[in-house]
């Protein structure tokens, strides 16, 4: 590129002039090495269209079929902390673990009907126990108000009773046995219409969660896909042009999931990670195609032939796509610093799908566009196609940017103050996972409704802590000494000031023992966490801790999220430091400036902080409950802030890289810094707004789903992307750059800036 100096001739500002200057600059100084490699790859694809397109399709087919080549079971994730150790102790028994179900028995009518005197309650309990014991080999260890120590299965007021049992049998028999048990409970309920029988437990609640996830994801897919298609049609005004991003995104996601089937043999990968990878894959695939297609249209509108338009696009948008994709992938690697197994699959999936999206954008996309030529704009939509196909600057965002650069201090200060005020509630954010009874709203699942009712009279019974006991020498843990220590836990209930509850049950699982201890509180709230600490730090050391030769660990629906949040919170500073440092280095290398990375990072932190604040205000404090259809449980899901930080930091860098590259392109072409800011924002506004609209629309769909975790994810991500694409892009960024002026790109930025201004480094030339 030509050296940048005050005496360099400056072309008149505007879209066409800036575009026509680019080829001359590229010829005079040539692209940087990375941009040159990308342009060479894109040029080869454009010349060998059939080979490039056929090669991509072959890659997709091989990736999809690759899962059949690798045999064996998928890797299982292990929970962090003590809960994970307990899980491994049970898994080592190879017997399927302990699955316990509970049936709440209450009178449907009014009056003072109590155990054990009321004949209807007593008869219903007796019939249920008899039905369960008549199922051959399906249940074991039945506990009820009619058994020994039956008072442990009855509330103090006598109005509610509980029947608990283990679902027995091998893993192959489990589903059949569970169905047999469920039908037995249903038959007894039908024969006693004046008595309520409500079942909830390990399997029924897990099924409720799984069914809720599957239903939510299905609704999200069926809603978001038509919305995405509609936005693409509006953006491009042509069926052919709108179909290209969808085609590339679909093949990219298909190839990524095919490869993930292979990777999952060694890296744990679950259904939630699948949904997120699908969402990110479609988002970045469509974004990259949008940026590439839009730039080709602009170059064609500036009078360049197809081949020259593709060459310029490869030097500019192609380079920016690679830089953006690399940023997203490296940011996702930050999740590995948490040391949590479930994040490993999410990291692997995201890196795969983003990497494939970048590959398709710089190889098969140029080949498709070269093959189609002007036919890419075929099948225009009436009244919309002609206006959309003629790529133009955004007048609205151009006027906004021009107003901001005229008065950058008041505009920037006002926008920053608004975002800081929005972020204030985040200072009091409480990270707390939603219990299964708080995750799904009432009426969605009978098991969840039963657990909610059970929680009010038998706290913790449906979600009890599981104490796994094993012997170091590999012999059975079911010994008289261990049984005596377990009996001592009943005394701890009386001495625990309400932290530990009844009924406590114990069953052998292989050579281990699994003891269930109901805990006070709402499963994941501070009361439940204190009860867990009481169990771990006081009750168990004074009972099981006195037995020699055994090892024990506590798992369960309270312990797992507690240990998970503890580890994530402990590792979060390292994750933040890695991502912020990495983003700084990548942006510094990309733009040959120290100032640009600092500004970009600060602006991203503002938008993410504002999203955090709104999450706390809405979900923690309970605002907009009726509008969004949730009931606040007083916290925000513990993994969400870290996850949002990583994903948003990576995705928002897409916008910043493309916008900043447009601005830098004009500055290198000789435009005054403030005019370069206005022109760059106006030129990039259309495609960035479209990409942000697609992602905002998709995440907004998540706010309509049933699980409160998805509502949080949807609101937080949609709001952060919206803020980033409007307030940050339209106000804060132009305000900051206009105040910095030349210093943003050259003076005051050290060696990197001087290299850029002398034309010896390329950076990103534009998008």
N, C-alpha and C positions, 0 to 999 in steps of 0.2 A: 504494500500500500504506500501511497505517497506520504512523505513526511508531513506531519501536522505542524503548521506554523501560522503566525498571525498574518503573514503576507500571502498565504495560499488563497487562490481565487475561490470565492464562495458563490455557488449557484443559487438562483432564487429558490426560496423555500417552497415546498410542495411535493406531492406524491410523485408525479411524473419525473420531475427533475432529479429527485433523490434516487429513483429507480434507474434512470438512464446513466447516472454517475457510477453505479456499482460495477458494471462490466469493465469500465476503464480502470477503476481502482484495482480490480482483480487482476487485470493484465499487467499493470505496471509493477505491482509488488508481488502479486501472486498470493494465494491463500496460505495460511499456515499449514504445517505438516498434517495435523489431524483433519482440518477441513479439506486439504488436498486428497487425503486418503478416502474420505467419505465421498468427495466428488468423483474420484476415480471409480469407486465401487458403483455409485449411482450411474455414472456414464457407461460402465460395462453392462449394467443391467438394462439400460435404455437401448444399447446396441444389440444385445442378445436377449431380446424380450422373451422368446419362447423358452429359452434355457433358464432364465431367471424365474419366470412364473412356474414352469414345470418343476424346477428345483425346490421352490417354496412348497408347492403342493406335495411333492415327494417327502419333504421334511415333516409336514403335518401328518401324512399317512403313517410314516415310520414312527413318529412320536405317539400317535394314537394306538398303533398296534404293538408298541414296545412293552406295554404292561403284560401282555400274554407271554413274553419271553422270560420273565423273572418269576420264579415260583417262591412260595413261602408266605407266611403271615405278615401282615403289616406291623410296623413297630408300634408299641404302646407307649404312651406318655406316662411319666411318673410325676406325681405331684411333688412340689418342693417341700422341704422341711420334714418335720416329724410325721405329718400326714402321709407323705410319700413313702417314708420308711415303713409305716404301718401297712400301706398298700402292697409294698414289696413282700412283706412277711406273709400276707394272705395269698398273694400270687404264687409264692414258692410252694404252697400246699397243693396247687394244681387241682383243687376240688371245686372251683367255681365261686368260692367265697360264701358269705353269709347274706342271704336275702330275707329280710323280715318285713312282714305286713302287719297292719293294725286295723282293727274294726272298732269304731266308736259306737256305743249303744246308748241311746237316749229315748225318752218318751217324746212322741210327737205332740201330744196334747198338753194342756195345762195341768194344774194341780200339783200336789206334793207327792210325787211318785219317786221312790228311792230304792236303791239297792240296800240290803238284800230282800226287803220285805215285799216289794211290789211283784205280784205273780207274773205280770206280762213281761217285765224286764228280765225276771229270773228265767221264765220259759224261753224267751228269745235267746238268752245267753246259752242255756242248756242245749237248745236245738242247734245253735251255731257250732258249739263245740262238738256235738255229736256228728253233724254233717262234715266238719273238717276231719275228724278222726275216721270217718267212713271212707274218705278218699284214699285209696291204697297207695301208700308210699309218697303221697304228695306233700304232706306237712309233717312237721315234728316240733317238739317243744312248745306245745300250746299252753298259754297262760291266760287265766280268766278270773273274774270275781268268784267263781265257784271252786277254784283250785286252792291248794295250800297257800297260806299267806294271801288270800284273795283280796284283803283290804288294800294291797298295793295296786290293784287294778280297778280301784273305785275312788272317785273324788271324795274329798272330805265331806261335802254336803250330801253325798250319796245319790246325786241325780244322774251321774254319768258313769258308765263302766267301759272297760276296754278289754278286748280279746286280742292277744298277740300270738303270732306263730311264724315259724320258719318255713319257707318253700323249699322242700327237700328234692333230692334227685340230682342226677348228673346234668351237665350243660345241655346235652341232647334232649333230656326229658323236661327241662325247665319250662318251656313254653306250654307244653301239654299240661303239666302240673299246675301252672299258674292259671290257665283257663279253667281247669277243674275247680280250683279254689274260688275263683271269681264267680263262677256259676253257683257254687254252694252258698256263698254269701248272698247272692241275688235271690235264690230260692227261699232262704230263711227270711229275708226282708219282705218278700211277697206274702209269705204265710203269717207275718206279724205286721199288718198295716199300721198299727198304732205305735210301733216302735221304729225309730230311725236307726239304720245301720249304714255307717259311712266308712269306707275303706281308704286308707292311705298308708304308704310305706315306701320301701326302697324302690321296688320295681314300678309300682303304679305312679309314683312321682317322677321317676326317670322317664317313663313313657310319656307322661304329660308334658315334660320339658321337650323331649324329642319331637313329639307331635306338634307342639307349639312352634319349634324351630322350623320343621318341615313346612308347616302351613304358612308361616310368616315368609319364608324364603320363596315359596311358590307364588304367593301374592305379590311379593316384591318383583319377581321376574316378570310375571304377567302384566304388571302395571308399568314397570320402568322401561321395558322394551318398546312398547308402542309410543311412550313419551319420548324416548330417544329418537325413534324414527321420525316422529313429527317435528322435533327440533331440527334434525338434520335436513329435512325437506325444506323447512323455513330458511335455514342457513344457506343452503346451496341452490334452492329453487329448481333442482333437477333430480330426477329419479336415479339416473346413472351416477352422478356425483355423490348423492347421498348414500347410494348403495356401497360405494367403495370403502368408506370407513367401517361400515357394518361387516362387510365381507372380511376385511383384514382383521378386525377385532375378533370375529367369530373363529376364524382359523387360528389366530394367535392363542386364544383361550383354549381351543380344542387341543392344540399341540402342547400347551403348558400342562393341562390336566393329564394328558397321556404320559408325559414325562414324570409328572408327580406320582402317578401310580407306581412307577419304578422307584422313585426316590423314597416313597412312603414305606418301602421295605426296611429302610434304615432310619428314616426320620419320621417321627409321629406327626400325623396330619388328620385333623378332625373336620366335622361338617361346618363348624363356624368359620374355620380358616378357609374352607372351600368357598363359602359365600363371599368372604372378603377378597380372596384372590380373584374370583369372578368379577366382582365389582371393580377392583383396581385394574384388571386386565381390560375390561370394556372401556373404562374411563381413559386410560393412557393410550390405548389403541386408537380410539376415536379422536382424542386430542392430537396425537401426532399426525394422524391423517388429515385432520382439519388444518393444522399449521402448514403442512406440505402442500395440500391442494390449494389453499388460499394463496400461498406465495406464487405457485405456478400461474394461477389466474391473474394475479397482479402483474407478473412479468409479461404475460400474454397481452394484458390490457395496455401495457407500456410499449407494445409494438415488437416484442421479441418473438422469434420463431420458437416452435415447441422445444427443439433441442437446446437452444440457448436459454430458454426459460427454465428447463430442467437443470442445466448446469448452474445457473445462478441460485436456484432453489437448493441444490445440493450443497453449495458453498455456504449458504446462509441458514435456511431452515433445517437442512440435513445436519449441519454441525450443531445447531442449537438442540435438536432432538437427541443427538447422542450425548451432549453435555447434560441435558435434563434427565434422560433415562439413567445415566450413570449416577447422578445425584440421588434419584429416588432409590436405586438399588443399594447404594452405599449407606444411605440413611437407614434403610430397613435392616442392615446388618447390625445396627445399634441394638436391636431387640435381643441379639444373642448375649449381650452383656448382662441381661437379667438372669441367665442361667435357668430359665423356665422351659421345660420341654415343649409345651404347647406353642410357644413362640418360634421354635425351630422350624416346624412345618410351615408356619405362616411366613417366615423369612424366606425359606426355600421357594415357596410358591410365588411370592411376590417378585423375587429376583428372577425367577424363570419367566414369568409372564411379562414383566417389563423388558427384560432382555430380548425376548422374542418380538415384542412390539417394536422395539428399536430396530431390530434386524429387518423386520418386514417393511418398516418405513423407509429404510435407506436402500433396499434391494428390490423387492417385488413391487412396491408402490411406484418408483420411477419407471419400471418396465410396463406396468399397467397404463400409466399416463402417456408414455411414449407410444404404446400400441393404440390407445384410444384417440389421442390428439384432441381435436376440438369436439370429437364425438362424446367426450366426457360430459358435455353440457346438453346432451340429447334428453328427450322426454321432459321438457321444461314444464313447470307448473304454471298455469294461466295466472296472469296478474302479478306473479311473484318472480318467475324465472328470470325475466330480462333484467330486472333491477338487482337481483341477487348475483347473477352471473357477472355483471359488470362490477368487479371488485373496486370499492371506493373507500376513502377514508371516512371515519365516523365524525360527522359534524358535531354531534352532541358531545362526545368525549373530547373532541378537539377544542370546543368552546370552554368546556370545564377546565381542561388543562391550561388553556390560555389565561383564564381568569385566575387560576391558582398561581401560575408563574409571575403574574403581575403583582400579586400580594401574597407571597409564599408564607410569611410569618403568621399573619392572622389565620389564613386558611389551614396551614399545617398544625398550628397550635390548637385550633378549635377541634379538628378531626382527632388529634392525639388525645385531647382532653376527654372527648366523648368515649373513645375506646378505653381510656384509663378508668373512667367512671363505670363502664360496663364490666371491666375486669375486677372491680373492687370486691364483689361478693366471693370471688375465688379465694380471697385471703382466709375466709372461714369455711372452705370446702371440707367436707367430711367424706373420706374415701371408705365406702362400705358396700360390699356386694349385696345384691338383693336376694333375700331368701326366696325359695321357690313359691312360697305363699304371697310374696310381694312382687314377684316378677310378672306373673300373669294376673290380669284383672278378674274379678269375680264372674262366674258364669262361663268361662272359657273351658275349664276342666273340672270334672266331678271330683277327681282325686285331689286337686289343689283346693277346691272348696271344702272337701272333707278334712284335709290337713289344717286348713284355717280354723275350722270348727274344733278340731282336735286340739289345736294349739291353745285355745282359750281355756280348756278344762284340764288337759294333760300336756303342759308345756314341754316341748322337746321330744315327745314320744314318737312322733312320725319322723323326726330328724335327729335321732339320738347320736351322741358321740359313740364311736366304736373303739374300744380298747382291745388291741390285738396282743395276745400273750404267746410267747414262744420260748422253747428251751434251747439253750446254747448247744447242748449235746445232741439235738435232733430227735430226742424222745418226746413222747406225748406230754403236753402241758396240762392235761386234765388229771391233776393229782389232788389228793386230799388237802395238801398245803395250799395249792392255788385256789381250790374251792373255798377253803376257810377264809383266805384273803378276800375273795369275791364277796363272801357273806359279810365281811367287815365293811364293804362299801355301803351296805344298807344302813349301818350305824352312821356312816359319813353323811348320809342324806339328812338325818336328824341334826347333825352337828354342822351342816354346811350353810345354815341360815338361808335356805331356799335356793342356793345355787345349783345343787344337784337334786334330781327328782326321781320318783318311782314311775313305772316299774323298771327295775334293773333286771336284765336277763343275761344268761350266759349259755353259749352253745359251743361244742367242739367243731372245728373246721380243719380236717386233716389232723395233724399233730398239734395244731395251735388251738387257742381258745379265743373267741370273740365275745367280749362283754359290752353290752349296750347300756349307756348311762344317759338318760334324758337330762338336758341342761335347761336352766331358766333362760328367759329372754326370747327374742324373736329370731333365733337361729344365727343371724349374722350381726346383730346389733351389739353395742358396747356391753349390755348386760350379759348376753350370751358369751362374749369374749372373756369377760371376767369369770363367768362360770367355768369356761374351758381352762383358764389359768388356775382356778381353784382345784379342778380335777387333776390337772397335770402336776401342779406344784405342791399340793397338800394332800388330797385324798389318796392318790395312787402311791406316793412315796411311803405313806404310813400303813398301807395295806399290802399291795403287791410288792412294794419296795423292800419288804422284810423277808420275802421268799428268795432263797438262794438259787442260782442257776437259771433264772428266767430273764427274759428281755421283754419289754412291752413298749408300745407306742400308741398314740391316740390319733384316729382319723375321724372322718364324718363330715357332715354338711356345715358344721361350724369350724372344725379344725382346718379343713382344706382351704377355704377362702381366707381364713386368718393367716395361715402360713404362707399362702400365695402372696397376699398383700404385703406381708412383712418382708418377704424376700424382694419383691418388686420395688418397694419403697427404699429398701437398703441399697439396691443397685441403681436406682433412678439417677442419682447425680453422675454416675459414670456414663450412663446412656446419654444424658443431656450434654455432658462435656464432649463425648465422642462426636455426636451429631453436629453440635455447634462448631467444633473445631474442624470437622471434615467439610461442612458447608462453607466455612470461611476459606479454606484452602482451595476447594473446587471453584468457587466464584472468583477468587483471586487469580487463579490460573486462567480461568475462562475469559475474564474481562481485563486482565493485566492491571489490576487496581487493588489497593488496600481499602479504599473508601467504600466502593460499591458493596463488598461483602458485609461490612459493618452496617451500612444502611439497610441492606436487604434482611439481615438477621434481626435487627431491631424492629423493622416493620412486621416481619413474620411473627415475632414474639408478641407484638401488640394485638394482632388479629387473633392469635391462638388464646392469649390471655382474656380477650373479650368473650370468646366462645366459652372458656372455662367459667367466667363469671355468670353468663346467662344460664349455663347448665346448673350451677349451684342455686341460682335464683329460682329457676323453674322447678327442677326436680328435687332438690334438697329442701327448699322452703315451701314447695307445694303450690306454686303459682301455675295457672293455666291447666289445672288438673282436669276440669270438665272438658276443656277444648281439646286437649291431647289424649284424653281417655286413660288416665293412670291415677294411682293413689300413691302419694309420696311416702317413702319409708324413712326419710330423713337423711339420705346420703346420696353419693354418686358412686357408680360402679368403680371399684378400685383400679382396674386395668385400663379404664377408658382414657384418663388424662395422658398417660404415657403413650398409649396407642395413638391417640389423636395427634399428639405432638410429633411423633415419627411420621405418620402418614401425611399429615397436613404440611409438615416441613418439606417433605419430599415433593408432594403434589404442587404446593404453592410455588416452589422453585421453578416449576414449569412456566408459570405465568411470568415470573420475574425474569427468567432467562430470555424468554421471547420478547418481552417488552423492552428490557434493557438492551438487547441486541439491536432492536430497531432504532433505539435512541443513539446508541453508539455508532451505528452505521451512518446516520446523518451527521454526527459530529465528525467522523473520519472523512466524510465527503465535503467538509468545510462549512457546515451550517453552524450558526451561533448556538451555544449550549442551550439557551432557553427555547429557541426555535426548534432545536433538535428534540427536546423533550416533548414539545407540543406535537410535532410531526410524528415522532415515534409512537406516542400514545394513541394518536388518531389512527395511524396505520394499523396498529395491532389490536385496536379496540374491538373490531368486529369479530375476529376469530377467537380472541380471549374471552369475550362476553359469551360467545356461543359455547365454547368449551366449559366455561363456568356454569352456564345455564343448564347444560346436560348433567353435570355432576351434582349441582344443587337440586335439580329435579329428581334425580335418582335417590339422593339421600333424603329428600323430603318424603319420598314414598315410605322410607323406613319409619317415619314418625307416625304413620297410619297402622303399623303392625301392632301386635298384641303385647309382646314382651317389652318391659320397661327398659331393658338394656338396649334394644334396637331403637326405641324412641330417643334415648339419650344419644346414641351414636348418630342417628339421623339429624337431630337438631344441632348437635355440636358441629358435625362436619358441614352440614348445609350452611349454617350461619358463618362459620369461619371462611368457607370458600366464597360466600357472598360478600363478606367484609373485605376479603383479599382482592376480589375482582372489582370492587366499587370504591370503597373509602381509601384503601391502600393504593390501588392502582390509579384511581382518578384524582386523589387529593394529596395523600402523604408522600408518595413517590415523586410526583412532579415538584412538590414543595421542597423536598430535601435536595433533589438534583439541581433545582434552580438556585438554591442558596449556595450549593457547592460550586456550581459553574464549571469552569475548566478543571478545577481541582478534583472533581469526581473521576476524571479520566486520565489526567496527566500530572499537573503540578501538585506537589504535596503528597503524592502517592508512592514515592520511592522508586526503586529500581524497576519494579514491574510497570509503573506508569510511564517512566521514561522510555522503556523499551517499546511500549505501545505507541507513544507519540512519535517515535522516530521511524515507525514503520517496520521494525524488526520482529514484531510479534503480531500474530493475527487475532487471537481471541475469537470471538464470535462476531461475524460480520452483519448479522441480522437474521430475521426470520421471515 
